């Protein structure tokens, strides 16, 4: 029995997870917003300066569209390839799928694009993290993902594998 099987078998390994709660995720998100602000300064502002489009007139202005592209690409690409953003890395938390072995593009795009948009539109929905058993936000719930403390899982997988061997 390999570690992937142990992690993804929810019935046997539910006790292996330490789900990341609201405040841990909140602080990681704030770090991500700081990183995105820096990326915006490095990527978007030079483009806008070159095109002489520095003022934002309306929601569909070039500055707003480019900023949204940077925001969503940051979350989508880092979550897909690493399972975590820089903020999550700093706080030792990670997004995992509940019904798949690995995060698929479909799951990541839904979670980070559509689900995050819905949750951000009705901000109180982020509070679901505090009340749901697996500490899922609405975007996690619909995408069948959750956020866990990665060090806790590694430690317990090692113990469980040692017991199985």
N, C-alpha and C positions, 0 to 999 in steps of 0.2 A: 504494500500500500504506500503510495508516494504522498508527498506533502501537498501537492495540488489537490488530490482527492480529499485529504483531510480538511483543507481550507474550504473547498467548495461544497462539501457535504454538510448542509445546514443542520440536519438532524443530529449528526454525531458531534459536530464541532461548534455548536452555538455557544458553548462556554469558553471557546478559545478567543472570542472577540471581545475587545474592550472598545465599545463604540465611542466615537468622538462626540462630545456634547456641544451644545450651543456656543458656549463661550470660547472653547478651543477653536472651533470653526470660525467664529467671529474674528478672533485675533489673526488667524491665518488669512482670512479674507481682507482684513485691513492691510496686512503686509502685501498682499497681492495688488491691492489698489495703489499702494505706493510704488510698486514695481511697474505697474501699468502706466502710472503718471510719468515715470522716468522714460519708459519706452515711447510714450507719446511725445515727450520732449525730443527724443533722439530720432524718431521716425516721422511722425506726423508734422511737427512744426517746420522742419526743413522743407518738406514737400509743399506745405502751405505757403511758406515764405517764397519759394521758387515760383509758385503759381500766383503769388500776390492775392491769396485767399485767406487771410488770417482771421477775419471776422466771421462769426457764425450767425447767419440770418435764417432762422427757422430750423425745424427739427431735421429736415433732409438736406442741410447744407453740407458742403464738402468737408469742413472740419469735423462735424458730428459723425458723418459716415465713416471717415478714416479712423476716428477715435473708436467707433463701435467695432470696426474691423480688427483693430489692434486688441481691443478688449476680448472679443470672442475668440480670435485666433490664439491668444495667450492661454485661455482656459481650455479650449478644445485640444490644441496640440500638446500641451503639457500633461493634461489628464490622459489623453490617448497613449502617449509614448512613455510616460513615467508613472501614471496613476495618481499624480499629485502635482500641484503647482508649487512655486517657490515658497509661498506662505505655508502650505501644508508640509513641505519638506522641513522647514525650520521648526515647526511644531510637532513633527514626527507622526503626522496623520496621513492617511491614504484612502483613495476611493477604490472600492472593490465592487465587482458585480455579485449579485446574489444568486443568479441563475446561469451564469456563463463561467467558463474557465478564465477568460480574459476579457477586458473591456473591448467591445466591438466599436467600430466607427458609428454604427447606428445608435448604440447606447450612449456613447460620448456626445454625439451631436444632439441627441434628444435632451440629455441631462444638462449639457452646458449651454445650449442655444435656446431651445424652446422652453425647457423646464425652468432655467434661470430667468428667462424673460417673464414668464408667468409669476414666478416667486418675487421678482423685483417689482413687478407691476402692483402686486398686492403684498407689500412688505411684511405684513403680519404673518404671512404664510411661512416665513423663515422660523417663526417661533414653534412650528410643529416639531422641530428638532428636539425641543425640550420635553415633548409629551409622547412621541411615538416610541415603541419599545426598542427599535433598532436605531434610534436617534436620527431618523431620516427627515430631510426637508421634503417639500412637495416634489421637487425635481428628482430627488433620490427615489421617492416612493413610486413615481410613475416610470422611472428608468430601471427599477429593480437594482439599485445600488445603495451602498451605505458608506460611511466614512469611519475608519477604524484607526486605533493607535497601532502603528506597524510594529513597534518594538515588542509589544505585548504578544502579538501573534507569533512573531519569530521565536520568542522564548518558549511559548507553549507548544509550537509545532515540533521544536527540537525535543522537548520532553516527551511528547506523545509518540514521536517516531522512535525514540529510544525505547519506550515501553513496548511498541509493536514489534521491533526487531528482535 
